[in-house]
Amino acid sequence: MAKEQQQFLDVVDRDEAERRWRSAISPLVTQAENVLVSEALGRILAEDIISEVDVPGFDRSNVDGYAIISEESFHSSEESPNHFLINNEEISPGMIPQMELKSGTVSAIATGGMIPRGADAVAMVEHTLFMHDRIQLIKPVSPGTNISYAGTDIARGELTLMSGSRLTARETGLLAAIGVSTISVYRKPKVAVISTGNEIIAPGQPILPGQVYDANARMLADAVRENGGEAVEYGIVADDYDELKSRISIAIQECDLVVLSGGTSKGGGDISYQSISEMDPGILVHGVALKPGKPVCLGASGKTPIAVLPGFPTSAIFTFHEFVAPIIRELAGISDRKTDSIPAVMSSRVNSERGRTEYLLVGLMPGTSGLTAYPMGKGSGSVTTFSRADGFVVISRHQEYIEANEKVEVIPIGRELIPSDLVVIGSHCIGLDTILSQLSKQKKVRSKTLWVGSQGGLDSVSRGECDIAGTHLLDPITDLYNTPFLNPDITLIHGYGRMQGFVFRSGDPRFKNCSLKMAIDIALSASDCRMVCRNRGSGTRVLIDQLLEGRKPTGYNVEVRSHHAVAASVIQCRSDWGITIEPVARQYGLEFIPIRQEFYDFAVERSNQNSSTVHQFIDILKSELIQSQLIKMGFMIRPETGSWL
């Protein structure tokens, strides 16, 4: 006897359907588990990764050649080469140099070898002529040439990867580079996949009239995996109410979410929705105003979500991505945001060597007329460059340069380019890392960072390429930080204080219990006392030059680009003293003589003052949690911290 066909009782719109379902199954709980990095590919980080080491871990040579004192090479040429005695020590990778470089000497060094004390550059072997126990140098080198300084790639204490990052080969390589073997990742949610219907058969079986192959199970199981879940396939269940109910009960006990396909309508053979109706809370939505996908059924058993998707494959996959995929991704700790934008303009002129095709890694940031590509130039040995790049630009072997603002084609790395809510460019600070991490955790704001220095950050703000720029520039004329460098279109969010100081190794008797003036006088008077300097254009370099008053101690020409590189040089005995900030000195266990407090502030374009993400950033900066963390790290909170200029 024919059974009466029932109509949908409560067809609701898409948002109401999601609201009802979410209210019953919330809160969704993400769970973490520890796995080996070797097994972590494709997983989602459940914790921030802070590097416990510097990469590189020592000052190293980028080429085969000779470690040299650069100042002694300045007048070298093919017509008039300089002669140097070769030390009786050949520095290979993995060995620690025993000889300090003296005037008129060089040490043979291989690519990856540790720079010996006294050297501040490496001359390429191609630019030398070997003559038994000495070399002729036919080309001068400047300080720092062919050297990667300790901590310039990754600094100890640096936020290397943020919680929520998907681990591709780039990230797992980065983890290996900092010595991490085990990490905490979000557990993949187990998703049961069940197909229903008398007409459904598994692929590979002979098909009879009226039967259809089960495309939904394969499609849905793979869609589960694509969205970060672990698909558990429970096979095909015919239109047998007791068997289906038993299969669903087992799935509920073993899985985090249950997905069925077929049996959502109210015909006599459609039993899927009937098996859900007897549970608690049971059916929450049966019928949504979608085309295709109207008969979708959403329910739950306790807090376990259950979705009964239409049997037609197009409807099934549409409703899966509309309702189920976001649940899986949330349980797996994955963001839902996607983009496929790849056109961009180059941020600055890039030179290239004619005759070689170059693959230029870039980071993509929003600009005034689309995306702006920033070259990411830490060198061929850098693991962070590749891990953080969004894509690359191919420069033809016939092309010598790309002009600033020139249109380029960016080939993305990975399948999707994830846009950011907040773009931060400028000077790096581990305090800012802490703020952005909490912004992600508390406000779910995805940030993207690019460290180009304080002035580079201010320039980016002026061009509309970022929301916030970290800056700590000292004006030697006014003796003020940051404000003298603002144009009328830029304002500041007051940040925090960072104490700059004179650092040296613990136990160095020359500086023990010294005042700042005494320490500098000792450093200047002792010829064997070597400093490590900061790069020109940095706020710290301005402070150094003020303290030295035109004097140039040994090591003055050795310029490094970060506070961490200064500390690494001193702790590794390549240098004896330098100027860095107190939080970094603490990380490296260095003695610290305070000099003065500098101000690390955040520049914002005035037209962006009302941005919701900028205000969320301010909320985090002013929060008691963050301020207590910053104080614990060695930063100083001011009454105006978090307020506008």
Long-range contacts (C-beta under 8 A, 24 or more apart in sequence): 2-268, 3-267, 3-268, 5-266, 5-267, 5-268, 6-266, 7-266, 8-266, 8-286, 8-287, 8-294, 8-295, 9-286, 9-287, 10-285, 10-286, 10-287, 11-287, 11-288, 11-289, 11-294, 12-285, 12-287, 12-288, 12-289, 13-288, 13-289, 14-288, 14-289, 14-290, 14-322, 16-285, 17-285, 17-288, 17-296, 17-298, 17-323, 18-323, 20-284, 20-285, 20-298, 21-284, 21-285, 21-298, 21-300, 21-305, 21-323, 24-281, 24-284, 24-300, 24-303, 25-300, 25-303, 25-304, 25-305, 25-327, 28-327, 28-330, 28-331, 29-331, 30-186, 30-187, 30-330, 30-331, 30-332, 30-333, 31-186, 31-187, 32-184, 32-185, 32-186, 32-187, 33-184, 33-185, 33-186, 33-187, 34-182, 34-183, 34-184, 34-185, 35-182, 35-183, 35-185, 36-181, 36-182, 37-172, 37-175, 37-176, 37-180, 37-181, 37-182, 37-183, 38-172, 40-167, 40-172, 40-175, 40-183, 40-185, 41-167, 41-168, 41-169, 41-172, 42-166, 42-167, 42-168, 43-166, 43-167, 43-185, 43-186, 43-188, 44-164, 44-165, 44-166, 44-167, 44-185, 44-186, 44-228, 44-332, 44-333, 44-334, 45-161, 45-162, 45-163, 45-164, 45-165, 45-167, 45-183, 45-184, 45-185, 45-186, 45-333, 46-163, 46-184, 46-185, 46-186, 46-333, 47-163, 47-183, 47-184, 48-159, 48-161, 48-162, 48-163, 48-437, 49-159, 49-160, 49-161, 49-162, 49-175, 49-178, 49-180, 49-183, 50-157, 50-158, 50-159, 50-160, 51-154, 51-155, 51-156, 51-157, 51-158, 51-160, 51-178, 52-156, 52-178, 52-179, 53-154, 53-156, 53-178, 53-179, 54-150, 54-151, 54-154, 54-155, 54-156, 54-564, 54-568, 55-151, 55-153, 55-154, 55-177, 55-178, 55-383, 55-384, 56-148, 56-149, 56-150, 56-151, 56-152, 56-153, 56-381, 57-150, 58-114, 58-115, 58-150, 58-568, 58-572, 59-114, 59-115, 59-147, 59-148, 59-149, 59-150, 59-568, 59-569, 59-572, 59-574, 60-112, 60-113, 60-114, 60-115, 60-147, 60-148, 61-91, 61-109, 61-110, 61-111, 61-112, 61-113, 61-115, 61-122, 61-146, 61-147, 62-111, 62-122, 62-146, 62-147, 62-148, 62-379, 62-380, 62-381, 63-111, 63-122, 63-124, 63-125, 63-146, 64-109, 64-110, 64-111, 64-124, 64-125, 65-108, 65-109, 65-122, 65-123, 65-124, 65-125, 65-126, 65-127, 65-128, 65-146, 66-106, 66-107, 66-108, 66-109, 66-122, 66-123, 66-125, 66-128, 66-135, 66-137, 67-91, 67-101, 67-106, 67-107, 67-109, 67-113, 67-115, 67-116, 67-119, 67-121, 67-122, 68-101, 68-106, 68-119, 68-120, 68-121, 68-122, 68-123, 68-137, 68-141, 69-101, 69-103, 69-118, 69-119, 69-120, 69-121, 70-120, 70-121, 70-140, 70-141, 70-142, 70-143, 70-144, 70-145, 70-557, 71-143, 71-557, 72-103, 72-104, 73-121, 73-123, 73-137, 73-140, 73-141, 74-140, 75-140, 76-137, 76-138, 76-139, 76-140, 77-138, 77-139, 77-140, 78-138, 78-139, 81-129, 81-136, 81-137, 81-138, 82-136, 82-137, 83-131, 83-134, 83-135, 83-136, 83-137, 84-134, 84-135, 84-137, 85-133, 85-134, 86-133, 86-134, 86-135, 89-116, 91-116, 106-135, 115-147, 115-574, 117-530, 117-573, 117-574, 118-530, 120-144, 120-147, 120-555, 120-557, 120-558, 121-145, 121-146, 121-147, 122-146, 122-147, 143-557, 143-558, 143-559, 144-558, 144-559, 144-560, 148-379, 148-381, 149-560, 149-561, 149-565, 149-568, 149-569, 150-565, 150-568, 150-569, 150-572, 151-562, 151-564, 151-565, 151-567, 151-568, 152-378, 152-560, 152-561, 152-562, 152-565, 153-378, 153-379, 153-381, 153-382, 153-383, 153-384, 154-178, 154-383, 154-384, 155-562, 155-564, 155-565, 155-568, 156-564, 156-568, 156-587, 156-588, 157-430, 157-564, 157-583, 157-584, 157-587, 158-428, 158-430, 158-433, 158-564, 159-430, 159-433, 159-434, 159-436, 159-437, 160-384, 162-436, 162-437, 162-440, 163-333, 163-437, 163-440, 163-441, 164-333, 164-334, 164-335, 164-440, 166-334, 168-414, 170-386, 170-387, 170-413, 171-387, 173-383, 173-386, 173-387, 174-383, 174-384, 174-387, 177-383, 186-228, 186-331, 186-332, 186-333, 188-228, 188-229, 188-230, 188-332, 189-228, 189-229, 189-230, 189-255, 189-256, 189-257, 189-328, 189-331, 189-332, 190-229, 190-230, 190-232, 190-254, 190-255, 190-256, 190-257, 191-224, 191-229, 191-230, 191-231, 191-232, 191-255, 191-256, 191-257, 191-258, 191-259, 191-324, 191-328, 192-232, 192-234, 192-251, 192-252, 192-254, 192-255, 192-257, 192-258, 192-259, 193-217, 193-220, 193-221, 193-224, 193-231, 193-232, 193-233, 193-234, 193-259, 193-261, 194-234, 194-235, 194-237, 194-244, 194-247, 194-248, 194-251, 194-258, 194-259, 194-260, 194-261, 195-235, 195-236, 195-237, 195-260, 195-261, 195-262, 196-236, 196-237, 196-238, 196-239, 196-244, 196-260, 196-261, 196-262, 196-263, 196-271, 196-272, 196-311, 197-236, 197-238, 197-239, 197-262, 197-263, 197-269, 197-311, 198-238, 198-239, 198-269, 200-236, 200-262, 201-236, 202-235, 202-236, 215-313, 216-261, 216-262, 216-309, 216-311, 216-313, 216-316, 217-261, 219-313, 219-316, 219-317, 220-259, 220-261, 220-309, 220-316, 220-317, 220-320, 223-317, 223-320, 223-321, 223-325, 224-259, 224-328, 227-325, 227-328, 227-329, 227-332, 227-334, 228-328, 228-329, 228-331, 228-332, 228-333, 228-334, 229-257, 229-328, 229-331, 229-332, 239-263, 239-269, 239-271, 240-271, 241-271, 241-274, 241-275, 244-271, 244-272, 244-275, 245-275, 245-278, 248-275, 248-276, 248-306, 252-301, 252-302, 252-304, 252-306, 255-304, 256-304, 256-331, 257-304, 257-305, 257-306, 257-307, 257-324, 257-327, 257-328, 257-331, 258-301, 258-304, 258-305, 258-306, 258-307, 259-306, 259-307, 259-309, 259-320, 259-324, 260-306, 260-307, 260-308, 260-309, 261-308, 261-309, 261-310, 261-311, 261-316, 262-309, 262-310, 262-311, 263-308, 263-311, 264-295, 264-296, 264-297, 264-308, 264-309, 264-310, 264-311, 265-295, 272-297, 272-308, 273-297, 273-308, 276-301, 276-306, 276-308, 279-306, 288-319, 290-318, 290-319, 290-322, 292-318, 293-318, 293-319, 293-322, 296-323, 298-323, 335-418, 335-446, 337-418, 337-419, 337-446, 338-416, 338-418, 339-416, 339-417, 339-418, 339-419, 340-416, 340-417, 341-370, 341-371, 341-417, 342-371, 342-391, 342-409, 342-410, 342-411, 342-412, 342-417, 343-370, 343-371, 343-407, 343-409, 343-410, 344-370, 344-371, 344-372, 344-373, 344-407, 344-408, 344-410, 345-369, 345-370, 345-371, 345-372, 345-373, 345-405, 345-406, 345-407, 345-408, 346-372, 346-373, 346-375, 346-393, 346-402, 346-403, 346-404, 346-405, 346-406, 346-408, 347-372, 347-373, 347-374, 347-375, 347-404, 347-460, 347-465, 348-374, 348-375, 348-404, 349-401, 349-402, 349-403, 349-404, 350-375, 350-395, 350-401, 350-402, 351-400, 351-401, 352-395, 352-399, 352-400, 352-401, 352-402, 353-400, 354-397, 354-398, 354-399, 354-400, 355-397, 356-397, 357-394, 357-395, 357-396, 357-397, 358-394, 358-395, 359-392, 359-393, 359-394, 359-395, 360-392, 360-393, 360-394, 360-395, 360-402, 361-385, 361-386, 361-389, 361-391, 361-392, 362-389, 362-390, 362-391, 362-392, 362-393, 362-410, 363-388, 363-389, 363-390, 363-448, 363-450, 364-390, 364-391, 364-410, 364-417, 365-423, 365-425, 365-448, 365-450, 365-460, 365-465, 365-466, 366-419, 366-423, 366-465, 367-463, 367-464, 367-465, 368-463, 368-464, 368-465, 371-410, 372-463, 372-465, 373-408, 373-410, 374-425, 374-450, 374-452, 376-450, 386-413, 389-413, 390-417, 391-417, 418-446, 419-446, 420-446, 420-447, 420-448, 421-445, 421-446, 421-447, 421-613, 422-446, 422-447, 422-448, 422-467, 422-468, 422-613, 422-614, 422-616, 422-617, 423-447, 423-448, 423-449, 423-450, 423-465, 423-466, 423-467, 423-468, 424-448, 424-449, 424-450, 424-466, 424-467, 424-468, 424-469, 424-470, 425-449, 425-450, 425-451, 425-452, 425-456, 425-457, 425-460, 425-461, 425-465, 425-466, 425-468, 425-469, 426-451, 426-452, 426-453, 426-454, 426-456, 426-457, 426-458, 426-460, 426-466, 426-468, 426-469, 426-470, 426-471, 426-603, 427-451, 427-453, 427-454, 427-457, 427-469, 427-470, 427-471, 427-472, 427-600, 428-470, 428-562, 429-470, 429-472, 429-498, 429-600, 430-583, 430-584, 430-633, 431-496, 431-498, 431-583, 431-600, 431-630, 431-633, 431-635, 432-470, 432-600, 434-626, 434-629, 434-630, 434-633, 435-617, 435-620, 435-621, 435-626, 438-620, 438-623, 438-625, 438-626, 439-616, 439-617, 439-620, 442-620, 443-616, 443-619, 443-620, 445-613, 445-616, 445-617, 453-537, 453-538, 453-561, 454-538, 454-539, 455-485, 455-537, 457-603, 458-485, 458-486, 458-490, 458-603, 461-490, 461-603, 461-604, 461-605, 462-487, 462-489, 462-490, 462-605, 464-605, 467-604, 467-608, 467-611, 467-613, 467-614, 467-617, 468-493, 468-602, 468-603, 468-604, 468-614, 468-617, 469-602, 469-603, 469-604, 470-495, 470-600, 470-601, 470-602, 471-600, 471-601, 471-602, 471-603, 472-498, 472-539, 472-598, 472-599, 472-600, 472-601, 473-539, 473-542, 474-539, 474-542, 474-543, 474-598, 475-542, 476-542, 476-545, 476-546, 481-539, 481-598, 481-599, 481-601, 482-599, 482-601, 482-603, 483-645, 486-603, 486-645, 488-606, 489-605, 489-606, 489-607, 490-603, 490-604, 490-605, 490-606, 491-603, 491-604, 491-606, 491-609, 491-644, 491-645, 492-601, 492-602, 492-603, 492-604, 492-644, 492-645, 493-601, 493-602, 493-604, 493-614, 493-617, 493-618, 493-621, 493-642, 493-643, 493-644, 493-645, 494-599, 494-601, 494-638, 494-640, 494-641, 494-642, 494-643, 494-644, 494-645, 495-599, 495-600, 495-601, 495-602, 495-621, 495-641, 496-599, 496-600, 496-630, 496-635, 496-636, 496-637, 496-638, 496-641, 497-597, 497-598, 497-599, 497-600, 497-635, 497-636, 497-637, 497-638, 498-581, 498-582, 498-583, 498-597, 498-598, 498-599, 498-600, 498-635, 498-636, 499-581, 499-582, 499-594, 499-595, 499-596, 499-597, 499-598, 499-634, 499-636, 500-540, 500-543, 500-579, 500-580, 500-581, 500-582, 500-594, 500-595, 500-596, 500-597, 500-598, 501-579, 501-580, 501-581, 501-582, 501-585, 501-592, 501-593, 501-594, 501-595, 502-577, 502-578, 502-579, 502-592, 502-593, 502-595, 503-566, 503-567, 503-570, 503-577, 503-578, 503-579, 503-580, 503-585, 503-588, 503-590, 503-591, 503-592, 503-593, 504-570, 504-576, 504-577, 504-590, 504-591, 505-570, 505-571, 505-573, 505-576, 505-590, 505-591, 506-589, 506-590, 506-591, 508-576, 508-591, 510-576, 511-577, 511-591, 511-593, 512-591, 514-593, 515-593, 516-593, 516-594, 516-595, 519-577, 519-593, 520-547, 520-548, 523-553, 523-576, 523-577, 524-548, 524-551, 524-553, 527-554, 528-554, 529-553, 529-554, 529-576, 529-577, 530-554, 530-555, 530-574, 530-575, 530-576, 530-577, 531-555, 531-556, 531-558, 531-575, 531-576, 531-577, 531-578, 532-558, 532-560, 532-565, 532-566, 532-569, 532-570, 532-574, 532-575, 532-577, 532-578, 533-557, 533-558, 533-559, 533-560, 533-578, 534-559, 534-560, 534-561, 534-566, 534-578, 534-579, 535-559, 535-560, 535-561, 539-598, 540-579, 540-580, 540-598, 543-579, 543-595, 543-596, 543-598, 544-579, 547-579, 547-595, 581-634, 582-634, 583-633, 583-634, 583-635, 586-633, 586-634, 597-636, 600-635, 609-644, 618-642
